[in-house]
Amino acid sequence: MSQPAVLRDALPLQAPAAAPIRRVLIANRGEIAVRIQRTLRAMGIASVAVFHRVDAEGPHVTGADGTVELIGDSAVAAHLDGPQIVAAARASGADAIHPGYGFLSENAAFARQVAEAGLTFIGPDADTIALMGDKISARQFAEAHGVPVAPSVMPTGDLDAFAAAAEAIGFPLLIKAAAGGGGKGMSIVREPSTLREAARIASSEAQRYFGDGRVYAELYVERPRHIEVQVLGDGAGGAIHLFERECSVQRRFQKIIEEAPAAPLPEALREEICGAAVRLAAAARYKNAGTVEFILGTDGRFFFLEMNTRLQVEHPVTEMITGLDLVRAQVDIAAGRGLPATQPEIRVHGHAIECRICAEAPERGFLPATGAVRLLRVPDGPAIRFENALRQGQKVTADFDPMLAKLVVSGPDRAAAIDRAIAALKELAILGVETNVDYLTRLLDHPAFRAGDLHTAFVSEHAESLVAPPLDVAARDRALMVAALGQRAFRTLVSDVPEPQASIGAWRN
Amino acid sequence: MALKLKLGEDVHEVEIVARRPHLTVRIDGRLHTLSDLGQAEDGFGTLILDGALVSYGRIGGTGTALLRIDGRTHAVEVVDPFEGSDGTGGGRDEVLAPMPGAVVEVHKAAGDAVTRGQAVLTIESMKLQTTLVAPRDGVLVAVLKSEGDMFEKDEVVARLAPVEGGQ
């Protein structure tokens, strides 16, 4: 890559003062808490787990050096209780807090509380979280630093002025309610002649649903790809990227398959996108690991979507292709030790794919499923990471996110990584709660996925060809035979019937 | 008698036709021999079907079996293990939860006589209330859940006294 190693404005070059980190409270649960613990252990840093009583026997609790129970009406409420978590950190002698992802990881007030308590927040400072957490301010900041944003017309009550400005952007356009959500007051306009009518309808719908008739328009990117760039910033204006990830395969607006690097992406475009992300991180004097998300149109234009100021669920694919440990990098940056490498030292080795294993019913609109993990076998191998906090017997309730685990595999190239991922998914067995494991297998094996023909509507576009194919007769008989032999009543018939009776009906050639 | 198993949309019949020298089974008219039946218990195992090794994971000794075979998961439902054994129909002893949920109200207690279709429990699953009814006439020997209790799919929530002389 030809990006400069570190981009610096006229900012002080000194990194923030070093703060020793010897004991870290992990303000999270599940697979990510387990994963953070693993790196802390390797670094010789003690970890403190927090847990709600529903989670008391979770692997993140048993694997920690110290534990603190959080009190709350629900497990989620407990994990969102910032003051209680800060108090737990102080009581347990922790000098830093790692927020993981979700929960309080992008909560500026929490980052501030942590700092005010004299603890190190393993993440950016509160002001940066606030800047990037607000869609409007983040977009303006990006635009001001030369990061492309989708052309748009801001909300106005004047339909004529709105139509004129919108037409200047070009088509197709997406009309949205300023106060909107849930698709209300939203429409796609493909030609100038229908613009005014669509805006009028959207406005009256918005008025009806939200009591606010203002609408805005932005360029509608058709068949967009979701490309995001992993960045690391030292907090003093130094920033590098760890290449991009592709997260175009989504359902219910959430990613289910992520890969690094992206499925086919022209080299020049990749450099441009990664360069934009580094510019943004450097300009924000970003301190921590972070992700700059873009949408990429079929015409090669890309636009800033948002910046996630935390470790991302899909960070392992980046670790697999770069060989860097992102949690270690986060801790080192927070402790004032700077970036782990210079840009030219960061290289891509092979290809990595992550599958999110979720308790859900793909055939019923991916609705979350509940049950218990009654039988479990996890795949194993040198190029496989199975990130999870599962154990046999564990109940899967509606208390938490339906994601049970992440399967991450790497290979020398994309095709090899896909093959390995499919083999690992077939080896994985989770019985007792419905999961998307078999669906993911079909998805990875789909010709369009193998071809890298990805976009965010992949799942709905290929819905028909992603349905489970019927079993052939031989496979069906195998399944029926295994099922029958598990039935007590059938086993009894096989073994208990006395011989004279047993031979009745004996079949002869 | 044939064991009726539902896989996907279709019901299939599994019938024992011989036990020696190997177990021979007819599935929808196709014959198969088993030289190794595998373990009876839940878990991962292998069996030998028509001379070929079949590896599987399996749970569920009664009712619905969940299987992992050939890299795919299947739910196989036992249509009625005692079908054809008597003429009365609907002769189950157990009241099973059709899906995971919680008990909203308990209508009957152990010792109560019930008639077929009479409400035993009201449950709530996925924000929907449903009544679980007695599968046949009889006397309840156990109501295993109280108000507020949670349960899983196919969990036995109440049990009827077996019918005298019945199977």
Interface residues (C-beta under 8 A of the other chain):
Chain A: T370 G371 A372 R374 L375 R377 L425 K426 E427 A429 L431 G432 T435 V437 D438 T441 A468 P470 L471 V473 A475 R476 D477 R478 A479 L480 M481 V482 A483 A484 L485 G486 Q487 R488 A489 F490 R491 L493 V494 V497 E499 A502 S503 G505 A506 W507
Chain B: M1 L3 L5 L7 G8 H12 V14 I16 V17 A18 R19 R20 L23 T24 V25 R26 I27 R30 L31 H32 L34 L37 G38 A40 D42 G43 F44 L47 L49 V54 Y56 G57 R58 I59 G60 G61 T62 A65 L66 L67 R68 I69 D70 G71 R72 T73 H74 V76 V78 P81 F82 P100 E152 K153
